[in-house]
Amino acid sequence: MANRVSLVRALFRAQCGWRFEIRVFRNVNPANSNTGFNRRDFLRLSTAGATALATGFAAGPAFAEPAAARPAAPSLYADLLRSWCDGLIAHQVTNVSDPASHGAFLCPSCAMIHGRCGDAVYPLLAAARATGQTKYVQAAIFAHDWSERQVSQPDGSWINDVMLSSWKGITVFRAIALAEALAHHGDLLDAATRARWTGRLAAAMKFLDGFISIETGNINYPVTASLSFALAGQLLEEQHYLDRGHELAHASLDYFTPGGLLYGEGHPFTKPSAKGYRPVDLGYNVEESLPALALYSIVTGDQTIRARAVSALRAHLEFMLPDGAWDNSWGTRNYKWSWWGSRTSDGCQPGYVLLSKEDPAFLEAARRNTELMAACTHDGLLYGGPDYFTHGDLPCIHHTFTHAKALATVLDRADVNLLARDKYVAIPRDAAFGLRSYKEIGMHLASIGDWRATLTDYDWEYTEPGSTKAGGHATGGALTMLYHQRLGPVLVASMTEYQIVEISNQQAFRGGPHMDLTARIEMPGKPAFTSVNDRSATLTARATPSRIDFEATGRLLTAAHAAPPQGDVQYQLAYALTADAVEIAAEIPDAPGARYILPIVSRTGERVERIDSGTVRIRRRTGSLVVHTDAPNGFHAFSDERTFNLVPGFECLPLVITFEQGRRIKVQLRCQDG
């Protein structure tokens, strides 16, 4: 077991450890202030802010000196929090006097200021407490003041962005961050600042009281609102808010499947899809909703909610891969999927660490995921996936300031001795358990030998209200994940067609080739017709101790579910998994130009050998992947340049095979030493 842990950690280092070209952004023009909070309001509410404006922000605000740094916490969590907070400060705008940007964090990737950056007040103050350094207190005050000038609204809410999104639901997350900052570190602020922040929290809760119900937004909003009401109710000594938290937390109990999965990441909440499936997104559940429910149970002592949180955390842990990644290849909102989690949520650590006395695997899961995020961190910022850095894509700073909150929660609330424990404990997908099927989401998990696979015919399609954009998670009996214990990720799914669903919460492709990373049959067209878009496709599974088989049938469709001009084109896919190899068979009737595309996860610089026309070997540090096809013409010629996709952030070597009329294509994948 210990050797396996060492191998997993070696895979972390192998995934994220490459040179990167630093790019400098110039001529940044932050958006102007919204009209909801004017200069007069700001001067009235913030004496410290008035001083800063009058002096061109040359002088920092007043704040209390931190007490002596607390005893050293376990380095994994504490060091990563400090690294991220230093990364935030390095990108904080402090050298200009313009109140529209001063104090905010400039995003390297998006070349903009994300409206939620005020959430950073909590992790920054936690870093101040841990280190005794006042620079973090100053950075927190600057960030809060920017938030009040630019995204604060007269009704007590905060909006998502200065101009791009006026969604007020994010007030829930900002209120939680502010409440936690005040509860744990309010003594680091001077009395006047602490009073202003407390008053601002009270205004936010008054807004949320009239805004949030169990049906507001997706399920993550009412669930996390239960925590915001509990925290604020205690801090402000308002029984009504404690009652509202109880109401929402207990209402959420109706939104769990029989298998323990939280649903509601899609609308309507209560109406299943055509196949009877529920809207579930793993990323939002494990990084936002379930940690909030867990913390609610701890804050309030609610044993009913605690029991539900524990059972749900166990159910969702089935989808963690051995390297600590979250397999959200199938989730309703996987357009925000990053290998370590989800782009704008907080992190799984609070739920799994704080309830780890209930299950030792919880603490192990949190540690593996934190190690993975640390491996994807460069120059103090969390990158959106393992190969962003290698590929030359810049990090969105949103990942860092949200996920830093999760580490702050762990460091403030968990026993230091618990965090320091370094004993290996298995998680579910470490084991070769055979086949597990999830009828509520059309999912199958296969685990045999060292192979871990995910296959799906999940037909729930998520769209933002009013959106007509196509492209979502893969379906159609697709193999959305193939992972090997020695080699790491081999195949991963991406969006069927990359679309910016949330304009300020996703990144745009930069240079270089990119494509859908899901293994698929594809018939050329504009747009292409593929095997990953048919929501009515069928997928069957059967297993014996030595072999797991899947069969899928469906139609080639575009991402918008349109058939080819000549009418329906049927396909068949078969998968056979044994301890030795994974075999894929693809069949399609006469469809000129149809191809089977197999994008193998492979980073730039990995050695690729073409042994013969139908055999390719890709060498990794921990072994080699050998891919073979029986197609007469073998694989198409390929270059050394890798394709890339922002979801979930991998470079791939696309292997392509052309169908011959009436002939079935077979592909075998095998791990080899050396």
BAMAR-60355 format. One record per residue (C-alpha): x, y, z. Coordinates in Angstrom, 2 decimals, always signed. Example, Ala and Ser with C-alpha at 12.3 -4.5 7.8 and 13.67 -1.06 7.14 Angstrom:
2
xx/yy/zz
+12.30/-4.50/+7.80 $
+13.67/-1.06/+7.14 $
END
This chain:
674
xx/yy/zz
+0.00/+0.00/+0.00 $
+2.76/+2.43/+0.87 $
+4.35/+1.84/-2.52 $
+1.05/+2.64/-4.17 $
+0.83/+5.96/-2.32 $
+4.38/+6.80/-3.42 $
+3.39/+6.03/-6.99 $
+0.32/+8.26/-6.78 $
+2.43/+11.11/-5.43 $
+4.97/+10.55/-8.21 $
+2.11/+10.89/-10.67 $
+1.21/+14.25/-9.11 $
+4.74/+15.49/-9.72 $
+4.79/+14.06/-13.22 $
+1.51/+15.79/-14.09 $
+2.50/+19.32/-13.06 $
+6.17/+20.15/-13.10 $
+7.21/+21.86/-16.33 $
+8.66/+25.14/-17.52 $
+6.32/+27.96/-18.33 $
+6.64/+31.21/-20.25 $
+5.61/+34.14/-18.06 $
+3.45/+36.59/-19.93 $
+2.99/+40.20/-18.85 $
-0.37/+41.87/-19.33 $
-0.31/+45.51/-20.27 $
-2.91/+48.18/-20.89 $
-5.41/+46.59/-18.57 $
-8.61/+48.61/-18.45 $
-10.78/+47.45/-15.55 $
-14.50/+47.98/-15.92 $
-16.02/+51.07/-14.39 $
-17.95/+51.01/-11.17 $
-21.55/+49.87/-11.20 $
-24.17/+52.37/-10.12 $
-25.24/+50.45/-7.04 $
-22.58/+51.86/-4.74 $
-21.31/+55.36/-5.30 $
-18.41/+57.34/-3.90 $
-20.62/+59.10/-1.35 $
-21.86/+55.75/+0.00 $
-18.32/+54.49/+0.20 $
-17.05/+57.57/+2.07 $
-19.96/+57.34/+4.46 $
-19.36/+53.67/+5.26 $
-15.60/+53.54/+5.37 $
-13.40/+56.02/+7.17 $
-10.39/+53.93/+6.26 $
-11.52/+53.98/+2.65 $
-11.88/+57.74/+2.71 $
-8.34/+58.09/+3.93 $
-7.11/+55.79/+1.21 $
-8.94/+57.71/-1.50 $
-7.62/+61.01/-0.27 $
-4.03/+59.78/-0.36 $
-4.22/+57.88/-3.62 $
-4.08/+54.61/-1.65 $
-0.47/+55.30/-0.75 $
-1.08/+54.47/+2.87 $
-2.56/+51.20/+4.03 $
-5.69/+51.04/+6.19 $
-5.58/+50.81/+9.94 $
-5.59/+47.34/+11.40 $
-4.61/+45.48/+14.52 $
-1.29/+43.73/+14.64 $
-1.79/+39.95/+14.44 $
-1.12/+38.03/+17.58 $
+1.88/+35.76/+17.53 $
+1.60/+33.17/+14.80 $
-0.19/+30.06/+15.99 $
+1.82/+26.82/+16.34 $
+2.87/+25.41/+13.01 $
+0.03/+23.54/+11.32 $
+0.72/+20.56/+9.07 $
+2.70/+21.85/+6.15 $
+0.51/+20.49/+3.34 $
-2.48/+22.66/+4.19 $
-0.70/+25.61/+5.78 $
+2.01/+25.90/+3.14 $
-0.46/+25.73/+0.27 $
-2.69/+28.36/+1.88 $
+0.26/+30.69/+2.31 $
+1.44/+30.05/-1.26 $
-1.99/+30.90/-2.61 $
-2.35/+34.01/-0.48 $
+1.08/+35.19/-1.64 $
-0.04/+34.55/-5.21 $
-3.13/+36.66/-4.64 $
-1.13/+39.52/-3.18 $
+1.26/+39.37/-6.14 $
-1.73/+40.05/-8.41 $
-3.47/+42.60/-6.20 $
-3.79/+46.06/-7.72 $
-2.18/+48.47/-5.26 $
-0.06/+50.79/-7.42 $
-2.89/+52.83/-8.93 $
-5.21/+55.31/-7.23 $
-8.28/+54.51/-9.33 $
-10.92/+53.12/-6.91 $
-12.38/+51.02/-9.74 $
-9.45/+48.61/-9.50 $
-7.48/+49.32/-6.35 $
-7.49/+46.36/-3.99 $
-8.83/+43.81/-6.48 $
-6.95/+40.86/-7.96 $
-6.13/+41.07/-11.66 $
-6.70/+37.70/-13.32 $
-3.70/+36.60/-15.43 $
-5.83/+34.52/-17.78 $
-8.98/+36.58/-18.14 $
-7.25/+40.01/-17.97 $
-10.13/+41.20/-15.81 $
-11.21/+41.49/-12.19 $
-13.55/+38.77/-10.99 $
-16.33/+40.23/-8.90 $
-16.15/+37.53/-6.24 $
-12.56/+38.31/-5.27 $
-13.83/+39.81/-2.01 $
-14.24/+36.19/-0.84 $
-10.48/+36.26/-0.27 $
-10.90/+38.21/+2.97 $
-11.24/+34.97/+4.88 $
-8.17/+33.05/+3.65 $
-6.05/+36.21/+3.79 $
-6.89/+36.78/+7.45 $
-6.29/+33.09/+8.14 $
-2.83/+33.48/+6.60 $
-2.24/+36.54/+8.78 $
-3.12/+34.51/+11.86 $
-0.88/+31.63/+10.83 $
+2.15/+33.74/+9.98 $
+1.85/+36.86/+12.11 $
+2.37/+38.99/+8.99 $
+0.25/+42.11/+8.62 $
+0.53/+42.19/+4.82 $
-2.29/+39.66/+4.66 $
-4.55/+41.83/+6.82 $
-3.89/+44.82/+4.59 $
-4.62/+42.74/+1.49 $
-7.90/+41.53/+3.01 $
-9.04/+45.08/+3.81 $
-8.13/+46.28/+0.33 $
-10.09/+43.40/-1.24 $
-13.14/+44.04/+0.94 $
-13.09/+47.76/+0.16 $
-12.88/+47.10/-3.57 $
-15.84/+44.75/-3.29 $
-17.87/+47.42/-1.51 $
-17.12/+50.03/-4.14 $
-17.68/+47.87/-7.21 $
-20.07/+44.95/-6.66 $
-21.96/+45.86/-3.49 $
-25.63/+46.73/-4.02 $
-28.03/+49.01/-2.07 $
-30.24/+46.03/-1.14 $
-27.38/+44.36/+0.75 $
-26.40/+41.92/-1.97 $
-23.22/+41.55/-3.97 $
-23.34/+40.83/-7.70 $
-21.18/+38.31/-9.52 $
-19.29/+40.82/-11.68 $
-19.04/+44.53/-12.26 $
-20.56/+44.29/-15.74 $
-20.73/+40.72/-17.04 $
-23.17/+39.21/-14.57 $
-25.66/+40.81/-12.18 $
-26.49/+37.50/-10.46 $
-26.94/+38.14/-6.73 $
-26.99/+34.57/-5.51 $
-23.25/+34.70/-4.87 $
-24.08/+36.83/-1.82 $
-24.36/+33.47/-0.05 $
-20.66/+32.70/-0.54 $
-19.48/+36.22/+0.23 $
-21.51/+36.21/+3.44 $
-20.00/+32.88/+4.53 $
-16.48/+34.20/+3.90 $
-17.19/+37.41/+5.79 $
-18.80/+35.59/+8.72 $
-15.89/+33.14/+9.00 $
-13.37/+35.97/+8.76 $
-15.07/+37.85/+11.59 $
-15.66/+34.79/+13.76 $
-12.12/+33.46/+13.61 $
-10.00/+36.53/+12.91 $
-12.05/+39.62/+13.68 $
-9.59/+40.56/+16.40 $
-6.98/+41.24/+13.69 $
-9.07/+44.21/+12.52 $
-9.33/+47.56/+14.26 $
-12.64/+48.19/+16.03 $
-14.04/+50.51/+13.36 $
-13.29/+48.12/+10.51 $
-14.67/+45.19/+12.44 $
-17.89/+47.11/+13.09 $
-18.27/+48.04/+9.42 $
-17.74/+44.45/+8.31 $
-20.25/+43.22/+10.85 $
-22.80/+45.76/+9.66 $
-22.18/+44.72/+6.08 $
-22.79/+41.08/+6.99 $
-26.07/+42.07/+8.62 $
-27.16/+43.85/+5.43 $
-26.25/+40.81/+3.34 $
-28.26/+38.48/+5.56 $
-31.29/+40.76/+5.40 $
-31.11/+40.48/+1.61 $
-30.66/+36.70/+1.67 $
-33.58/+36.30/+4.04 $
-35.93/+37.60/+1.37 $
-34.07/+36.12/-1.60 $
-33.26/+32.48/-0.86 $
-35.67/+29.58/-0.90 $
-35.08/+25.90/-1.59 $
-35.87/+26.62/-5.26 $
-33.47/+29.54/-5.73 $
-30.84/+28.88/-8.39 $
-29.33/+25.41/-8.44 $
-29.35/+23.29/-5.30 $
-25.91/+24.57/-4.24 $
-27.43/+27.97/-3.37 $
-30.06/+26.95/-0.81 $
-27.76/+24.31/+0.67 $
-24.90/+26.75/+1.21 $
-27.38/+29.38/+2.37 $
-28.21/+27.11/+5.30 $
-24.61/+27.52/+6.43 $
-24.60/+31.28/+5.87 $
-27.71/+31.67/+8.05 $
-26.22/+29.48/+10.77 $
-22.91/+31.33/+10.87 $
-24.53/+34.77/+10.73 $
-27.22/+33.80/+13.20 $
-24.56/+32.93/+15.77 $
-22.34/+35.92/+15.03 $
-25.19/+38.45/+14.94 $
-27.18/+36.66/+17.68 $
-30.27/+36.47/+15.45 $
-32.49/+33.47/+16.18 $
-34.49/+34.07/+13.00 $
-31.42/+33.37/+10.89 $
-30.72/+30.18/+12.81 $
-34.29/+29.12/+12.09 $
-33.88/+29.92/+8.38 $
-30.72/+27.83/+8.25 $
-32.52/+24.89/+9.84 $
-35.39/+25.26/+7.36 $
-33.10/+25.15/+4.31 $
-30.82/+22.40/+5.59 $
-33.75/+20.11/+6.31 $
-35.50/+20.97/+3.05 $
-32.38/+19.79/+1.22 $
-32.88/+16.28/+2.60 $
-35.54/+15.76/-0.08 $
-32.91/+16.17/-2.82 $
-30.85/+13.03/-2.36 $
-31.14/+9.95/-4.54 $
-31.57/+6.52/-2.94 $
-27.86/+6.04/-3.58 $
-26.94/+9.14/-1.58 $
-26.18/+11.58/-4.41 $
-27.34/+15.17/-4.04 $
-29.36/+16.30/-7.07 $
-30.57/+19.69/-8.24 $
-27.72/+20.99/-10.40 $
-30.14/+21.66/-13.24 $
-33.75/+22.61/-13.71 $
-36.37/+21.49/-13.00 $
-35.14/+20.04/-9.71 $
-37.87/+17.51/-9.26 $
-38.63/+16.32/-12.79 $
-36.39/+13.47/-13.98 $
-35.05/+13.24/-17.52 $
-36.56/+11.08/-20.26 $
-34.57/+8.13/-18.91 $
-35.52/+8.90/-15.32 $
-32.16/+10.43/-14.35 $
-31.59/+13.31/-11.90 $
-29.46/+16.45/-12.39 $
-26.24/+15.73/-10.47 $
-22.91/+17.51/-10.69 $
-20.08/+15.92/-8.76 $
-17.90/+19.04/-8.71 $
-20.45/+21.35/-7.13 $
-21.58/+18.66/-4.71 $
-18.20/+17.70/-3.27 $
-16.65/+21.17/-3.35 $
-19.55/+23.34/-2.24 $
-22.87/+21.82/-1.19 $
-21.73/+18.85/+0.90 $
-18.95/+20.73/+2.72 $
-21.50/+23.42/+3.58 $
-23.94/+20.81/+4.87 $
-21.18/+19.16/+6.89 $
-20.09/+22.46/+8.42 $
-23.72/+23.38/+9.13 $
-24.07/+20.16/+11.13 $
-20.93/+20.97/+13.11 $
-21.86/+24.60/+13.79 $
-25.39/+23.75/+14.92 $
-24.91/+20.26/+16.35 $
-27.69/+18.98/+14.06 $
-27.27/+15.19/+14.09 $
-29.82/+14.55/+11.36 $
-27.91/+16.73/+8.94 $
-24.61/+15.27/+10.10 $
-25.79/+11.74/+9.33 $
-26.95/+12.78/+5.87 $
-23.69/+14.61/+5.19 $
-21.63/+11.58/+6.18 $
-23.61/+9.17/+4.01 $
-23.50/+11.58/+1.07 $
-19.76/+12.15/+1.41 $
-19.29/+8.38/+1.31 $
-21.46/+8.03/-1.78 $
-19.64/+10.79/-3.65 $
-16.22/+9.46/-2.63 $
-16.84/+6.54/-4.99 $
-16.00/+8.98/-7.80 $
-12.57/+10.03/-6.52 $
-9.71/+8.61/-8.57 $
-6.61/+7.19/-6.86 $
-4.58/+10.35/-7.53 $
-7.11/+12.52/-5.67 $
-8.91/+13.77/-8.80 $
-12.68/+14.05/-8.98 $
-14.14/+12.11/-11.91 $
-16.72/+14.65/-13.06 $
-16.49/+13.47/-16.66 $
-20.27/+13.05/-16.62 $
-21.63/+15.85/-14.40 $
-24.37/+18.22/-15.50 $
-22.06/+21.22/-15.05 $
-18.84/+19.63/-16.18 $
-18.13/+22.68/-18.35 $
-16.43/+23.88/-15.15 $
-14.70/+20.56/-14.45 $
-11.06/+20.73/-13.50 $
-9.15/+17.55/-12.74 $
-8.93/+18.52/-9.07 $
-12.55/+19.71/-8.79 $
-14.61/+22.56/-10.18 $
-13.54/+26.02/-11.26 $
-15.43/+28.40/-8.96 $
-16.42/+26.31/-5.96 $
-14.44/+26.06/-2.74 $
-13.00/+22.57/-2.28 $
-13.83/+19.24/-0.74 $
-11.52/+19.64/+2.27 $
-13.93/+21.02/+4.92 $
-16.45/+18.20/+4.49 $
-13.97/+15.36/+4.38 $
-11.57/+16.63/+7.04 $
-14.10/+17.86/+9.58 $
-16.17/+14.66/+9.45 $
-13.19/+12.32/+9.16 $
-13.84/+10.82/+12.60 $
-16.81/+9.14/+10.94 $
-14.65/+7.50/+8.26 $
-10.83/+7.49/+8.06 $
-11.01/+7.41/+4.26 $
-12.37/+10.97/+4.39 $
-9.10/+12.37/+5.70 $
-7.15/+10.45/+3.07 $
-9.39/+11.80/+0.31 $
-8.88/+15.38/+1.47 $
-5.12/+14.91/+1.63 $
-4.85/+13.35/-1.84 $
-6.94/+16.11/-3.37 $
-4.89/+18.80/-1.63 $
-1.68/+17.22/-2.88 $
-3.09/+17.23/-6.39 $
-3.98/+20.92/-6.16 $
-0.50/+21.64/-4.81 $
+0.97/+19.85/-7.84 $
-1.14/+22.07/-10.11 $
+0.02/+25.26/-8.36 $
+2.74/+27.41/-9.91 $
+3.98/+30.79/-8.69 $
+1.27/+30.87/-6.05 $
-1.75/+30.31/-8.30 $
-3.86/+27.19/-8.87 $
-3.99/+26.24/-12.54 $
-7.17/+24.82/-14.07 $
-5.77/+21.36/-14.72 $
-2.57/+19.31/-14.83 $
-1.40/+20.46/-18.29 $
-2.40/+24.14/-18.34 $
+1.11/+25.09/-17.22 $
+2.85/+22.86/-19.76 $
+0.59/+23.98/-22.57 $
+1.22/+27.66/-21.83 $
-2.29/+28.53/-20.66 $
-2.43/+31.01/-17.82 $
-4.29/+30.40/-14.54 $
-7.63/+31.97/-13.75 $
-7.20/+33.57/-10.33 $
-10.78/+32.61/-9.43 $
-9.61/+29.06/-8.64 $
-7.16/+30.34/-6.06 $
-9.26/+32.73/-4.02 $
-12.20/+30.33/-3.78 $
-10.23/+27.19/-2.98 $
-8.12/+29.07/-0.43 $
-11.30/+29.42/+1.64 $
-11.53/+25.65/+2.02 $
-7.99/+25.43/+3.38 $
-8.68/+28.29/+5.80 $
-11.73/+26.45/+7.13 $
-9.71/+23.30/+7.70 $
-6.91/+25.12/+9.48 $
-9.33/+27.08/+11.67 $
-11.59/+24.19/+12.64 $
-9.66/+20.91/+12.45 $
-7.43/+19.35/+15.09 $
-3.80/+19.98/+14.15 $
-2.86/+16.45/+15.20 $
-5.52/+15.05/+12.90 $
-4.13/+16.98/+9.93 $
-0.61/+15.81/+10.72 $
-1.55/+12.13/+10.52 $
+0.34/+10.40/+7.73 $
-1.15/+6.94/+7.75 $
-2.29/+5.47/+4.45 $
-5.98/+4.59/+4.20 $
-7.59/+3.19/+1.07 $
-10.34/+5.02/-0.77 $
-13.00/+3.11/-2.76 $
-11.42/+3.33/-6.20 $
-8.11/+1.99/-4.96 $
-9.75/-1.43/-4.96 $
-10.54/-3.65/-7.95 $
-14.20/-3.95/-6.99 $
-15.58/-4.99/-10.38 $
-18.70/-3.17/-11.58 $
-20.84/-0.55/-9.85 $
-23.84/+0.99/-11.58 $
-25.79/+4.14/-10.70 $
-29.29/+3.96/-12.10 $
-30.16/+7.51/-11.01 $
-27.52/+9.04/-13.32 $
-26.91/+6.41/-16.01 $
-23.35/+5.77/-14.81 $
-21.15/+2.72/-14.52 $
-17.82/+2.49/-12.70 $
-15.54/-0.41/-13.63 $
-12.52/-1.44/-11.60 $
-10.48/-4.48/-12.57 $
-6.78/-5.08/-12.11 $
-5.16/-1.65/-12.32 $
-7.79/-0.24/-14.70 $
-10.49/+2.23/-13.57 $
-13.16/+3.20/-16.10 $
-16.33/+5.30/-16.28 $
-19.01/+4.84/-18.92 $
-22.28/+6.72/-19.34 $
-25.53/+7.19/-21.19 $
-26.56/+10.04/-18.85 $
-29.15/+12.13/-20.70 $
-29.50/+15.20/-18.48 $
-28.40/+18.28/-20.40 $
-27.65/+21.43/-18.45 $
-28.20/+24.87/-19.92 $
-28.28/+28.27/-18.32 $
-31.74/+29.91/-18.42 $
-32.36/+31.37/-21.87 $
-29.25/+29.76/-23.40 $
-29.37/+28.13/-26.83 $
-25.77/+26.94/-26.77 $
-25.00/+23.32/-27.57 $
-22.30/+21.20/-26.03 $
-22.29/+19.50/-22.66 $
-21.11/+16.31/-21.02 $
-20.59/+13.25/-23.20 $
-23.27/+10.59/-23.39 $
-24.14/+7.88/-25.92 $
-22.38/+5.04/-24.12 $
-19.10/+6.93/-24.09 $
-16.01/+5.84/-22.18 $
-15.58/+9.12/-20.32 $
-12.70/+8.06/-18.09 $
-9.95/+5.48/-18.30 $
-7.34/+5.52/-15.56 $
-4.49/+3.14/-14.75 $
-2.97/+2.76/-11.31 $
+0.59/+2.98/-12.69 $
+0.10/+5.27/-15.66 $
-2.49/+7.69/-14.29 $
-5.15/+9.15/-16.62 $
-5.28/+7.54/-20.07 $
-8.59/+8.76/-21.54 $
-10.73/+11.65/-20.31 $
-13.91/+13.26/-21.58 $
-14.43/+16.95/-22.20 $
-17.44/+18.96/-23.28 $
-18.81/+17.60/-26.54 $
-18.31/+21.07/-27.97 $
-16.56/+23.69/-25.86 $
-18.86/+26.58/-25.08 $
-18.64/+29.49/-22.66 $
-21.73/+28.74/-20.59 $
-20.84/+31.19/-17.79 $
-19.06/+34.09/-19.43 $
-16.90/+35.20/-16.51 $
-16.38/+31.76/-14.99 $
-14.70/+29.92/-17.88 $
-11.53/+30.48/-19.85 $
-11.15/+30.95/-23.58 $
-8.78/+28.86/-25.67 $
-5.50/+30.51/-26.50 $
-3.15/+29.34/-29.24 $
-2.47/+25.78/-30.33 $
-4.76/+22.96/-31.45 $
-7.69/+21.95/-29.31 $
-10.49/+19.43/-29.69 $
-13.05/+17.34/-27.84 $
-11.05/+14.83/-25.82 $
-13.73/+12.14/-25.56 $
-12.99/+8.88/-27.42 $
-15.59/+8.71/-30.18 $
-16.82/+7.75/-33.62 $
-16.98/+10.84/-35.78 $
-18.36/+11.51/-39.25 $
-17.01/+14.75/-40.74 $
-19.36/+17.65/-41.17 $
-19.86/+21.22/-40.04 $
-20.50/+20.60/-37.24 $
-19.28/+17.01/-36.91 $
-21.61/+14.08/-36.20 $
-20.33/+11.98/-33.32 $
-21.19/+9.12/-30.98 $
-21.09/+11.24/-27.80 $
-24.28/+13.26/-28.31 $
-27.16/+10.77/-28.47 $
-29.16/+11.13/-25.24 $
-31.42/+8.24/-26.26 $
-28.54/+5.78/-26.74 $
-28.52/+2.53/-24.77 $
-25.71/+1.15/-22.64 $
-25.67/-2.28/-21.05 $
-23.12/-3.78/-18.67 $
-22.25/-7.22/-17.38 $
-19.41/-8.50/-15.25 $
-17.64/-11.65/-14.15 $
-14.69/-11.83/-11.74 $
-12.24/-11.78/-14.68 $
-13.96/-9.50/-17.22 $
-16.29/-6.51/-17.47 $
-18.20/-5.87/-20.71 $
-20.23/-2.93/-22.00 $
-22.25/-2.54/-25.18 $
-23.66/+0.73/-26.51 $
-25.86/+1.55/-29.47 $
-26.89/+4.95/-30.69 $
-26.91/+7.51/-33.49 $
-24.31/+9.95/-34.75 $
-25.52/+13.46/-33.91 $
-24.12/+16.98/-33.59 $
-23.73/+18.63/-30.21 $
-27.12/+20.24/-30.90 $
-28.55/+16.71/-31.46 $
-29.05/+17.06/-35.22 $
-28.79/+14.01/-37.48 $
-26.79/+13.93/-40.74 $
-28.57/+15.15/-43.90 $
-28.99/+11.58/-45.16 $
-30.81/+10.56/-41.99 $
-29.92/+8.53/-38.92 $
-26.55/+6.78/-38.88 $
-26.37/+4.05/-36.25 $
-23.24/+2.98/-34.37 $
-22.24/+0.21/-32.02 $
-19.52/+0.30/-29.39 $
-18.26/-2.55/-27.25 $
-15.78/-2.39/-24.38 $
-14.05/-5.31/-22.68 $
-11.95/-4.74/-19.55 $
-9.67/-7.37/-18.03 $
-6.77/-7.09/-15.63 $
-4.39/-7.18/-18.62 $
-5.97/-4.83/-21.15 $
-8.87/-2.67/-22.28 $
-10.35/-3.47/-25.69 $
-12.68/-1.21/-27.65 $
-14.64/-2.29/-30.73 $
-16.44/+0.25/-32.93 $
-18.81/-0.47/-35.78 $
-20.76/+1.73/-38.15 $
-22.55/+1.08/-41.47 $
-21.54/+2.81/-44.66 $
-20.59/+6.35/-43.61 $
-17.92/+7.79/-45.92 $
-15.05/+9.40/-44.09 $
-16.13/+8.16/-40.63 $
-13.29/+7.82/-38.16 $
-12.62/+6.53/-34.68 $
-10.76/+9.15/-32.63 $
-8.86/+8.14/-29.51 $
-7.24/+11.15/-27.74 $
-4.65/+9.60/-25.42 $
-3.61/+11.76/-22.44 $
+0.01/+12.60/-23.22 $
+1.97/+15.66/-22.23 $
+4.31/+17.52/-24.55 $
+7.75/+15.93/-24.24 $
+6.62/+12.38/-23.59 $
+8.36/+9.95/-25.91 $
+6.04/+8.45/-28.53 $
+7.13/+5.51/-30.69 $
+5.30/+4.19/-33.74 $
+6.26/+0.52/-33.62 $
+4.27/-0.28/-36.77 $
+1.29/+1.19/-38.62 $
-1.13/-0.17/-36.04 $
+0.91/+0.06/-32.82 $
+1.95/+3.11/-30.80 $
+3.87/+3.18/-27.54 $
+3.78/+6.22/-25.24 $
+6.46/+6.23/-22.56 $
+5.78/+7.72/-19.15 $
+7.95/+7.85/-16.06 $
+6.04/+5.01/-14.45 $
+5.64/+2.74/-17.47 $
+4.49/+2.67/-21.08 $
+1.06/+2.64/-22.66 $
+0.84/+0.49/-25.79 $
-2.11/+1.12/-28.11 $
-2.80/-1.31/-30.96 $
-5.46/-1.48/-33.68 $
-6.31/-4.24/-36.13 $
-7.47/-1.74/-38.78 $
-5.69/-2.57/-42.09 $
-4.32/+0.95/-42.52 $
-3.52/+1.42/-38.84 $
-3.41/+4.84/-37.25 $
-3.20/+8.06/-39.24 $
+0.12/+9.85/-39.21 $
+0.45/+12.17/-36.24 $
+2.75/+15.01/-35.21 $
+4.52/+15.71/-31.94 $
+2.19/+18.67/-31.26 $
-0.45/+17.86/-28.68 $
-4.07/+18.88/-28.71 $
-5.53/+20.38/-25.54 $
-8.82/+21.04/-23.84 $
-9.53/+23.39/-20.94 $
-11.91/+20.75/-19.53 $
-10.45/+19.09/-17.54 $
-7.05/+20.48/-18.53 $
-5.05/+17.80/-20.34 $
-2.87/+17.62/-23.41 $
-3.59/+14.61/-25.61 $
-2.14/+12.71/-28.56 $
-5.10/+12.07/-30.89 $
-4.88/+8.65/-32.54 $
-7.21/+8.40/-35.54 $
-8.45/+5.38/-37.50 $
-10.59/+5.53/-40.67 $
-13.43/+3.02/-40.98 $
-13.54/+0.70/-43.94 $
-16.99/-0.16/-45.26 $
-18.59/-2.94/-43.26 $
-15.50/-3.57/-41.11 $
-15.39/-3.38/-37.34 $
-12.46/-1.53/-35.76 $
-10.76/-2.93/-32.69 $
-8.36/-1.09/-30.38 $
-6.43/-2.51/-27.45 $
-4.74/-0.54/-24.65 $
-2.16/-2.24/-22.44 $
+0.35/-1.15/-19.79 $
+3.94/-2.25/-20.29 $
+7.07/-1.95/-18.18 $
+9.70/+0.54/-19.28 $
END
